[in-house]
């Protein structure tokens, strides 16, 4: 299942919705589930649908399996429906081109970014420190600076060294503390592409001071285009690619390969994080950069007007243009 967050215009302004992808369309999960309930004879289908499958992604995730079951029923019923609207006149389906596609979780509860791929660590740090093998280490990012597929990223004026990072974001779907590593992946609702845009000059200076990164990372965290449930993707064996198109329309593949195994599994990452903290639905955890998935490893950096497309098989393609602020 592939879920998306999107916004539609209403008489009172933009309204966020949760959609499930089907053959190029976005099926509105809340409206679609109200349609399913109405067909089943429910007396107040719209109200019940809003309770079970709400239109905000974090609220949706908090409903747990009931919300995902509702989305599955939408996939089974709505594609063959003759109706264009559900109870109350809400549209059942949208063409993605007519809506504003948002990051799957437009404002996460929290954002942690790890560093789980050895090749990336070795390429950027030289000698890999022993502590990196001992535990999954992370920094906490800015959950208020999230952008989605197609959004323009304004580069901060304090940076002249622009970089991208191809990562995987795991979105938490169930609250948990003291999680066992063998059971931890059951807490993941799905995965999304994560471009951890990095101001390398600022990041380097911050980390030389034994703190950070902060401003070097905080200005843009790109997620998208969809939240893909774990059964839909085989991440270790998935192919990836990084392609950059300059302002003149000239494209270059910077990197491609296979994602490969993480030194610290998602189960180990969740168990380590939740040992003394609580994870909540809507938290996002980054995998860290896939080996050769950033310009720093390749000796290449972004320029004003470049469009970055990162892709992982099964997760799709996330595209953003970077411009001088």
N, C-alpha and C positions, 0 to 999 in steps of 0.2 A: 504494500500500500504506500502511496505517495501523497502526503498531505502538504498543503501550502497555505500561507496566510496572504490575504489580499484585501485591498480596500476598494469599495465602490462608492460612487457619488449618490447621495440621497438629498432630499429637500433641505435637510438640516446639516449637511456637510458629509465628509467621508465617513464610512462605517467599515470597520474591520470584519472580515469573514474568515472562516476556515473552509478550505475546499479540498476535495479529494480528486486526484487526476484520473481521467478516463478518456482514452483515445483522443487526446488533444484538447479536451474540454476540462474545465474546473466545475465539478458538481458541488454546489453549496451544501455543506454537511448539515447545518441546522435546518435550512429550508427543506432539504431532501429528506431528512429524518422525520420532519413534521408531515411531509407527504406520505411517507411509509406508515406512520402512526394513523393518519387519517384513513388510509386504505384499509387499515386493520380495525377501524371502528372507534378509535380513541376520541373521547368527547372534547378534549382540549389539546389537540396535537401540537400546536405551536408553542404553548407554554411548556409542555412536557419535553419537547425537543430542545428548547432553550436550556432546560435544566440538565438534561442528559448529555447533550452535544452542543455546548455553547459556542458562540462565534469568535471568541478570543482564544488563541492557542494555549496560553498557560491555563486558563480556566478549563479548556478541553482536556489538557493533560491531567489536571487534578481529578477529573472524573474517572480516570483510569480505564480499565478494560471495557466498561459500559460505553464509553465514548467511541472507542475503536470498533466495538461491535456495531454501534449505530452507523459509523462510517462504512463498514462492510455492507450493511443492509442498504445503504444509499447506493453503493456500487452495484448491488444486485437488482434493485427496483427502478431507480431513476433513469438509467440509460434507455429503457424501453417505454418510459412513460410518454403518453401523448400530450400531457399537460406541460405548459411552459412555466407555470407558477405553482407554488404550494399553498397551503392554508394561509390566509391573510395577504395573498398576492406576492409573496416573496419569490424571486426568480430561482429556478432550480439549477440552471447551468449558465456558465459564462465562457466566452472565448477569452483566453489569457491576454490577448492583445487589447481588450477593452477595459481591463482592470489595472490597478496599480499593484503589481506583485511585490510583496514585502519579504523581508527575511522570514523564514519559517517561524522563528520565535522573535518577534520584533523587539521585544525588550526582555531579555532573560532575567531570571531572578538573580543569577550571579554568573560570572565567567571566569573559569580557570583554564590556563593553557599550559600543557605539559611539554615534555621533550622526550619522546619515546622511540625515535628512530635513530639508531646508532650511526648510520652513515651520515646523517645531517650533523650530528654532534661532532663526529670526527672531522668532517669537512670544514666546520666553522670554528672549532676549538683546538684542533690538533690533537694533543693528548687528552683522552677522555678521562675525566676525574673519577676516582674510585666511587665516590658517593653517588654518581649517576647510575652505577650498576646496582647500588644498594637499595635505592628507593626512587619512585617517580616524583620528580621535582616539578614545580609549576610556579607561575606568577598569577596574580589575580588581575584580570583585565577590567576595562571600563564597559559595563553592560549598558550604559546609556549611549554609546557611540557605535551602534549597529546599523549596517546598511544591507540592502538586499541586492538581488540580481538586477543588473541594469542601472543601478544607482551610480552617480558620479561622486568620486572621492576628491575632496579638496585637500591638497597636501598642505600641511602646516607651514607657516612662514619661517619657523625656526630650523627647518631641515632642507638640506640640499642633496641628500643621498637617499633615493627612493627605492624601496624594495617591496616585493610580494613574498608570500609564503603559502604554499599549497598544503593544507591540513584537512583533517577530518574532525568534525564536531559531533560529539555524542550528546544527545539531549535526554536528560533524565525524565522519566515518566512516573516514578514512584518514590515516595518519601522513604528515607532509610538512614539509620545510624548503626554503627557496629556491623557492617555488612561483611559477610563471608565472601572471599574472592571467588569461590566456586559458584556462588549464586548471584554474583554482582551484575552480570550482564542482563539478568532479568529485570533490572531496574532501568535499563536503557530503552526509551520509547522509539528511538530511531537515530539515524545519522544524517548529516548534511555536510556539504562542502564548506570549508572555512578558509578564507583568505585573510591571514593575519598581516595586514599591511604594516610595514616597519620603516620608521625613520632611522636608518642605520647610524648616522652621525650622532643624533641625540641619544639613541639607545646605548651606543658605545661609551659616551661620556657619563651617562647615568650609572652604568654598570661598573665603570672604573671607580666610582665612589662607593662601591659595595652595596648599592641599593638599585632598585629598578628591575626590569624596565617599567617606565611609567609613560611619560610623554612620547617616548619612542614607539609606543604601541597603542596608546589610548585613543587616537583620533579616528580610527576606522577599523571595525571588525566586520568583515563581509561574510554573510551566511546565505546559503541557498543552493539551487532554487527551491528545493523541496525538503521535507522531512521524510526520509525513506525508512520504513520499518526494517528491522534486522533480517527478516526472512527474504528480503528482496535483493540483498547485496552480499558478495563474497569479497570482503575487503583485502585480505592478504594477497589474493590472486588477481585483484582488479588492476587493469591498466590505468595509467594516469598520463596527463600531458599538461604542459604549460605553454601557451601561445600568446605572444605579444604583438599587437598591431599598432604601428606608430601613427602619428597624426596625418601622414601622407597616404595611409592605407596599405603600407607594406607590412606583411606579416612574417613572423619568424617563430618557429617552434624552439623554445628555449630548452625544454627538457621533456623527456618521456620515458616511461618504463613501467614497472610493476610495483605496486604499493609495498608489498613485502610484510614481514612480521615486525611487530613492535617488540622492543626489548621488555617493556612492561605491558602486560595485557590490559584490556579494559577492565577485567575483573580485578586485577591487582591495583589499578589506578583507583577504582571506586572503593575498594577495601581500605586502601591507604588513606584516602581523603575522608572517608566516613568513620574512621576509627574514633575520632572525638568530635566530629562535626556532623551535622545533619544535611543530607542532600534532599532537595525538594524538586517536585515537578517543574520543569522550565529552567533548571540549571543547565548550563552548557559547559562541557569539558572538551578542550582541544587536544588533539593527539600530538601536537608538535609537527614540525615540517617533515614531510616525506623526503627521503634522500634525493638530493639534486633538485628539490622543489622550490628553491629560492635563488634570487640573483646573487646573493653573497657567496654561495657555493660555486657559482658559474663565472664570476667576474663581470656580471652584467647588472645594470640598474635602469630604472624606469625614467622616462622623460615626460615632460608636460604634453598631455594629449594622448598618451599611450592607452590602449585598451587591453586589459589583461583578461584572458580566458583560462581558467583552471578547470580541469575535467578529471573525474574518476569514474571508471566504468560502473554503472549502476546508480551513481549519485547525480549524473548529469554534468552540466557545464554552468559555471558561475562566472559572469562577465561584469567588469567594472572599468570605467575610464577614470584616469587620474589627471587632475589639472592643478595648476598653480593657483593658490588662493590669493 
